[in-house]
Amino acid sequence: EAVFRENGQTGVYILNGDKLEWRTVTLGVNNTTRTEVKELKEGDQVALPSDHVFTNGMQVRPAQQQ
């Protein structure tokens, strides 16, 4: 869900403070429910699809973790 294709590139939007940062990624092994994303590291927070169109540098308010 968090992987996007934009301008011929595959990537994700990472939360960096209160802004989104586009990061180009390489996809690895996948199945019907999961996809390996090689450039992510533990603790990275990725934006999930919403009603808003994401852009690099977009200011956001992260959802509260439960």
Disulfide bonds with the S-S distance in Angstrom:
none
